[in-house]
Amino acid sequence: MSANEQQSVVIGVEERVPLSRLVPLGLQHVFAMFGATILVPILTGLNPAVALFTSGLGTLTFILVTGGKVPAYLGSSFAFIAPVAFIVAQEQWGIPYAMGGVIVSGLVYVAVAAVISVTGVKWLQRLLPPVVVGPVIMVIGLGLAPAALDMTGMTAPDATIADPGVMVALLTLAFAVGASLMTRGFMSTIPVLVAVVGGYLVSVLLGLVDFTPVREAAWFGVPQFTAPRFDWSAIMVIAPVAIVTMAEHLGDVFVLSTITGRNFYEKPGLHRTLLGDGLASALAGLFGGPPNTTYGENVGVMAITRVFSVRVIAFAATLALGMSFVPKLGALIQSIPTPVMGGVAMVLFGVIAASGVRTLVESRLDFSHKRNLIIPSVILVVGIGGAVLQLGPFQLQGMALAAVVGVVLNLVLPRSASAGEAEGAATAVAKS
């Protein structure tokens, strides 16, 4: 890590955080993950309270497996929405058999982690050098951009700046930027929380918040857990998606390595991060929750705030666990209008894309060489353009397809010693 980066880090990975700061820092991570985490169970027919429970439990499991060295938050995976929803909707299967598939998808991670622990990661670094990983990270952020803008309401044909939702989204964005750039001390570390609270208050003044669900919700309730059951046909619909989410995992861990100046591929090791992620999904399946994955939204929060403490992530996970037993708190957060989260997402998703650009810059690739120009170009078009490729019973699209295309191009296109190519993704991190 460079001297400038060390100075810019506000709170380090292993640093202890006093309770007065731990609460607001943890809350903004909860706000960042909440919408997506409960949206997945809503779309798949699962229980949102169980999703919160398994998100918190999965994150704490990940932290335990990685020895408290990787500040990653795990939430409900969007990649599994279609297959899980399909199994849940089938009369002969339903939620229990979907959970069986979720457990096996987690065990796929465990198997890959075991292979890496024996063979090492050099082969993986060969497959995923910065010329591939950088553009894939950009795809992760830019691919989420339409979702962020949809939440703001600015994609509607008749949208104007006078629309209450658009106005709230833009003001929330302004709060996030202002808190990040124009404040000092502790306030500069909680721009997401400042933005959400500011946007929420504006929404209340404009009459956009419905408090009825909050009033009607109970103070205490046990989530409706569902035990898994297993059927190979159902498993084969869900489990192969783990290949897609592993590519997402590699991208998120690389972004974390880049922004923290550490090499998580080597310490604690990619085998440990994959193992933690896989066990988190397997545990989710045991309780009836959706599969977990590392969350780019929370990576974005850390990139903006420069607060990397694992204890903050653990506290956020504990909050999620507690909220799963307090329906009134969950209802209060669900009352946050969508445009507020859209305004925040505009910053968070953009930061992820910018991290991909940083990866390319720090790897010192020479873009006057055609190989270094072609690979990122194709990855960006395939990933952002929405390409879909059907391979027998499997379907690749978006970021996953872009990652596969990038790996193939990197292997088949001739290399040049003068092209400034780093040996692997972890190498670029080590040099930062």
N, C-alpha and C positions, 0 to 999 in steps of 0.2 A: 504494500500500500504506500502511495506517495505521501510526502509530508503534507501537501495540500489536502489530500483526502482524509488524513488523520485528523487535521484540524477541523474538517467539515463534519466529522462524525460527532453527533451530539451525545448519544448514549450507545456504548459498544455492546457486542453480542452477549458477553458474560456479565455485564455491569448490573449491579443492584440498583433498583429504582425505589425511592421512598413512596409510601402509600399515597401521599398527596398528589404525586405525579402519576403513579401507577394506574389509578382509577380513570382519569381522563384519557391517558394514552391507550389503555385497554379498550375503553368505550369506543374510540374512533375506529379501532380494528373491528369491533362488533358491528358498527354501522356500515363499514365497508363490505363486510361479508354477508350481512343479514339478508338483503334483498334476494341475492342469487341463491343463497343457501335454502331459503324457504320456497323460492319459485320452483325449484326442481321437484320437490315432493308434490307441490300443487299441480304441476303439469303431468306427473306420472301416477297420481292417485295414492301417494304415500302420505304419511302423517307429518306435517311441518314441525310439530313439537319433537317428534322422534329424530327428525333431521337435525334440529338444533342440538339435541342430546348427543347424537353420533358424531356431529361436527366437532363439538368440544372434546368428547372422549377420544376421537381420532387424532386431533391435534396434540393432546397430552400424550397419547401413545407414541406419536411421531417424535416428540421432544424427548421422551424417555429412550427410545431406540437410538436416536442420534446423539445421545449423551448431552443434551442441552446445548448443542453447538450450532444448530441451524434454525434461524428464526422464521419458520414457515407456518402459515395458518392453512388448515385443510377444511374445505367446505364441500358441498354437494357438487358433483361433476355434471356438467351439461352434456358431455359426450355420451352419457348413458341414457339420456332422456327417451329417445326413440325405442331402443330395445326393452328397457324396463317398462315403459308404458304399454308396449305391445304384450308382454308377458302378463302384466297386471290385468289387462283387459280381457284375457282369455279365460273363459269359464272353467276350463279344466286345470288351469294353473293358478292365477291370481297372485297376490302379494307374497305368500310363503315361497312359491317356486321362483319368483323373481329374486328373492333374497338368497336362495341357493346359488343362483347365477352370480350375484354380487359377491358372495363369499369366494367362489372359484376365481372370479376376476382378480380379487385381492391376492389369491394364492399364486396367480401368474406372476405378479410382481415379486413375490417371495422367491419363486423359482429363478427368475432372472437375477435377483440379488445374490442368490447362492452361486450362480455361474460366475458373476463378476467377482465375488469374494475369492474364487479359486483362480480365475484367469487374469484378473486385473482389469484396468480400464483402458489400456493402450489401444486395444482394438476399437473401443468405442470412440476414443479421441480421434482415431484415424477416420472413422465414419462421420464424425461430427466436428470438423474444424470450424473456426470462426466464420469462414466464408459461407457455411451452411447455417450455423447456429444464429448468427447475427440477423440475417433476413427472416428466419423462422420466428425469432423473438419479435421482430417488427410486425410480422403477420399476426401474432397473438394480440398485440395492442391494436393494430389497425383493423383487424377482423372484428374486434369488439366495438369499434367506433360507431357503426350503424345502430347498435343496441343503445349506446349512450345517447345518440341524437334522437332516437325514437322516444326515449324516456323524457327528453326535454320538450317534446312536442313540436320541435322545429322542422320535422320532416313532413308534417301535414301540408297538403296543397294550399290550404288557406291560412297557414300560420303567419302571424304578424307579431311584432315586438310588443304590441298592446295586449296580447293574449295573456291571461294571468299565469298559466303554466309556463309559457316561454319566459315571462318576466321573472318568475321565481327561479327558473333554471339559470338564467343569466346572472341574477343577483347572487345565487349560491356559488356560481363559478367565480364571481368577483370576490366573494368572501374568502374562498379557498386561496385564490391568488394573493389577495391582500394579506391574509394571515401568514402565508408562506414567505412572502417577500418583504413585507413592510412592518413586521413585528420582530421583536428581539426576545431573547430568553426563552422561557418555557412556552410562551404563546406561539412561538415559531415552530414548536414541535407538535402542535395539535391543530393544524390548519383544516383537516377533514372534519374534526369535531366542531370547530368554529363555524365552518361552512354549513354543516348539517343543522346545527342549532339556529344559526342565522336564517337559513332558508326556511326552517320549520316555523319560526316566529313570523316571518313574512307571510307564509302560507296561512297561518292562523288569522292574521289581520285581514287577509283577502278572503277568508271563509272557505278555504280549500281543504280544511281538516275536519274529518268526521270523528267525533269522540264517542259515538254510540257503541262501537265494538269494545272500546276500552272500559266503558261503564258496565257493560254486560258481561265482560270476562271475569272469571273466577280468580281469586288470589292464589289458589294452589290447585294443582292437578297433575296426576301422574301420566306421562306420555303413554299412548296405546302401542306397546311393543308387540311385534309379530315374530314368532319363531320361524326359522327357515325350513324349507323342504326341498328335496333335490330330484331333478329329472334331467337327464342328459340333453334332451331336446331343448328345454328351456335354458340350460346352461350354455349350450352352443350358440344361442342367440345373443347372450349378454357377455360372456367371458372374453371373446376375441376383441372387444372394444378396449381391453386393457392395453393392447398394442398401441392404440391411438393415444390414450392418456399417458402412457410412459413417455411418448415424445413430448407431450406437454410438461411432464415432470422434469425432463432434462432441460427444457427451456427455462422453466421457473427457477430451478436450482442454479442454472448458469447466470441468470439475471441476479439472483441473490449473491452469488459469488462476485459478480462484477461490482455491484453497488456497495458491498461490504469490504471489498478488497481482499477477500479470503478465497481459498480454493476448496470448496465443499466437495468437489469431485474426489479429492484426495483425503481430506480430513473434515469430517469423520469418514468420508468415503461414499461413493455413489451407491455401493451395495447397502449401506445403512439407510440412506435416504429413501431408496426404493423399498427396502424392507419396512420402514416405518409407514410409508404411504400404503403399501399393500396390506399390512396388518390393520391399518385404519379402516380400509374398505371392508376387509373381512369381518371386523368387529361391527361395522355398520350393518352388514347383512345379518349378523346374529340377532340384532335388536329390531330390524325392520326399517332401517334407514337407507338412503341412496348411497352409492359409492362415493368416496371422498377423493379429492385431488388438491394439490397445492393451488392456492388462490392468487391469481395475478393482481386482483384488487388490493390485497394486503401487501403484496410486494410493492405495488405503487405507493401505498401509504409510507412504507419504509424509505423508498427512494426519495420522496418529497421531504420527509421529516428528518431523515438521517438518524432515526432512532431504531436500533437493531436489536434491542434487548430481547432475549428469549423469554425472560420473565414477563415482559409485557404481553407477548403472544400467549404465554401460559395463563396469564390472568384473563385475557380475552376469552380463551377456551373455557376457563372456569365460569366466567359470566354466561357464556352460551349454555353450559350445562345447567346452571342455576335457572336461567330463563326458561328452559324447557319444562320446569316444574312450576313456573309462575305465569300462567296464561295472560294475566293483566299486563305484565311487562312486555310480553311478546306482542300483544295487541297495540300497546303504545308505540312500539317501534314500527309496527306494520302501518300505523296511521301516518307515518311520514309520507308525504305526497311523492309520487314518482318523479316529477320534475326536479325535486330537491336532489334525489339520488342521481338523476341525469346530469345535473350541473357538476356534481362531484366526480361522476364517472368520466366526464370530458377530460378532467385533469389526470385521473388515475390511469386510464387506458392510454392516454397520450404519453405518459411517462414510461410505460412499458415499451411502447414503440421506440421512444427515444433511447432506451437502454439498448435496443438492438443496434441502433446507429452507433452508439458508443462502443459496442463490441467490435464493429467493423473498424472504427477509427483506431482503437487501442491495439488491434491486431496488426495495424500498419500494412494492410493489404494494398498492393499496387493495382489500381483500377485501370491503368493503361494496358494491362494484360487482359486479353479477351476472356480468358477462363474466369478471372475474378469478377468480370462484369456480367458474364452470361449466367452464372449460377445464381447470384442474388436476384437478377432480373426475372428469371423463370420462377423462382420461389415466390417472389412478391406477386406476380401475376396469377399464378395458380392458387395461392393462399387467399389473396384478397378478392380475386375474381369469382370465387364460389365454385370452382371446378369440382366435379364429382366423378369418381371412377369406381365402377362395379367390378369386383374380382370374385366371381362365383358367388358364394353366400355372403361375402364381406363387401363393405362399402367404405371407401376412403374419400374424404372431402375436406375442404378448408385447410386448416393448419396441419392436420395429419398427412394429407396428401402432399402438401407443400414440402413437409419434412422428408417424406419418402422420395419425392422427385429430387430434392436437393442432395440426399445421400447418394442416389444413383448417379446423378451428374458428377458429383465429386469423385466417384469411383471410376467412371468411364472416361472422363475428359482428361487428356494428357496434362501432366503437371510441368511446371517450369520452376527451376530453382531460383530464378530471379524475380518471381512473381510476388515475393514477400508473403508467402503463405505460412502461417503458424502450423505446428504439427497437430495441434488439437485444441479443443475448447478449453480444457483445463490449463494449457500452456498460456493462453491469452490471459487468463485470470491471474496466473502466477506472476506475470510480468507487470500487472497493474499496480 
